[in-house]
Amino acid sequence: MKLRLPWMSREDKRCWRSAAGLRDLGSLVAAWLIGDIASQPGYQPKCGPDEETWHLIPVLVAVNRLGYVTDGSQPGFDGPGDDGQRWLQRAAVSGLVDDPQLRDRLVAAAKMAGLTVVQHDMTPRRHAEGIPVTKSGGHDYTWFGRFLPVRDLQTVWQPEIIGRRAFGKVAGAWQLTLIDPEWGRDDVLWEALAEVVRQYRLEDVERQARKAREALTHENLCRRFANPFLARPMVKEWHEERLNAAIDEAKLSGCTDAAIELVVGCECD
């Protein structure tokens, strides 16, 4: 039976319906994580992320905006639960990705960190039944990495909510799950994701710096403007704004000043 979300607001439905692909869906998941959208398909309407994942929101927002559309995550944990039993959790995240470069980088970062990687296309592969990530009282309680056939994807990402076009992208994406094999540890997985984000942020800084240098060459200024000497300050300011915005994003993602300076290269004078 499909999960119906009759209480999702019309405004939220319009947002989800506007998605054309996974990058759009990732941006919307990020908006839900930070509270800009009240409801997400597959979750109880007008409910945000669970309290246990609040400290993971910055890195989850960042990877969703890159195009890794997360549909589940949990921190590592080892301690008593509300029922008095000992609860053990492996840090884990699952989601969808259709960008081969992003998938390869996520997988490479995870393997470098010693994490377990489970990925499926629409053909179930190893661990199709999932891997235990939560134990209660010594018994397996929840699993991540289970292969989701189309009928299950329709329950999580309802076509009537996100539209047939976006759901087609969902159905054709890789199902990628990353799991820390060590019970209770809660830093390695999220740092691996953050490192991938930093790679992309530094590349964006490098790209903006290169565009600025190219735009400010005498040849390009002469090609675009009747008076290149008068136009140069305006062009320089325009590109500096975009470069500084990219640098700010890189710093927010944890990139060091030294790493940023390395990719910026020479000054655009």
C-alpha positions, -999 to +999 in steps of 0.1 A: +000+000+000+013+034-009+019+059+019-004+089+014+005+123+027-028+143+026-016+169+050+014+181+031+008+218+023+000+229-012+030+251-012+053+222-003+037+200-029+044+227-055+080+227-044+084+190-048+065+189-080+089+214-095+119+190-093+133+179-126+159+155-113+181+144-084+199+178-080+166+195-075+154+168-051+187+171-032+182+209-029+147+203-016+158+177+010+184+202+021+156+228+025+136+203+046+166+196+068+170+233+077+133+239+081+126+259+049+102+232+038+079+216+063+073+182+047+092+157+027+079+127+008+081+094+028+081+112+061+053+122+085+040+156+072+052+187+089+078+169+109+115+177+105+145+154+110+149+133+142+167+150+171+195+124+171+205+136+136+205+173+143+243+175+146+245+158+112+224+184+094+253+206+081+270+178+062+237+162+051+227+196+036+260+199+018+259+164+002+223+168-008+230+200-026+258+182-045+232+156-057+235+127-032+198+127-021+198+111+013+167+093+024+179+079+058+208+085+082+217+078+118+246+086+141+268+061+158+256+054+194+264+031+223+243+036+254+211+030+272+178+036+254+144+048+268+135+011+274+166+006+297+182-018+272+217-012+257+214+003+222+241+000+197+241+020+164+265+021+134+267+055+118+250+051+084+236+071+055+216+059+025+205+078-006+203+081-043+229+095-068+230+096-106+261+116-111+290+091-118+317+114-107+299+122-074+292+085-068+329+076-075+341+102-051+317+092-023+327+056-028+364+064-028+362+086+003+343+059+021+367+031+012+396+053+022+380+057+056+374+020+059+336+022+056+313-004+042+298+006+008+266-009-005+254+002-039+227-011-062+215-001-096+181-016-105+196-050-102+201-061-065+237-069-057+256-081-026+239-072+007+206-067-011+188-077+021+206-049+041+232-048+069+223-045+106+230-010+119+211-010+152+210-035+180+188-035+211+194-059+239+218-078+216+193-083+189+193-068+154+168-040+152+172-020+120+190-025+087+205-001+060+215-009+024+185-030+015+177-030-023+146-010-030+126-021-061+104+004-079+073-004-058+092+005-026+107+036-042+072+047-051+064+045-014+093+067-004+093+091-034+057+092-044+053+100-081+021+119-073+042+142-051+075+147-070+061+141-105+067+114-130+098+131-145+117+133-112+106+098-102+121+085-134+154+099-123+149+083-088+141+049-103+172+050-125+197+062-098+222+042-079+211+033-044+242+041-023+246+033+014+277+040+035+280+023+069+307+026+096+315-010+105+324+000+140+295+001+164+291+034+183+316+054+163+302+088+151+329+108+134+345+088+106+316+086+082+306+122+084+342+134+080+344+113+048+313+130+035+327+164+045+359+157+026+340+151-006+321+184-001+355+202+004+368+187-028+338+202-047+340+236-029+377+239-037+370+231-074+344+258-074+369+283-060+394+273-086+368+275-114+357+310-104+393+322-101+400+309-136+370+326-150+381+359-135+416+356-149+402+348-184+376+375-183+402+402-174+426+394-202+431+423-226+419+402-255+386+392-239+379+428-227+385+441-262+362+415-276+333+423-253+336+461-247+341+491-268+362+507-241+380+478-223+399+501-199+366+516-185+350+482-184+378+464-165+369+476-130+333+466-134+342+431-148+367+427-120+342+436-093+316+412-108+340+382-108+354+390-074+319+389-059+315+354-073+349+343-063+345+356-027+311+338-025+328+306-035+356+312-010+330+318+018+313+285+009+346+267+009+355+281+044+321+271+057+328+235+045+360+235+064+385+243+037+417+258+051+431+292+039+462+274+026+441+251+005+420+280-009+451+300-017+466+271-035+436+268-059+431+305-063+466+309-077+477+343-089+458+375-081+434+388-108+450+422-113 
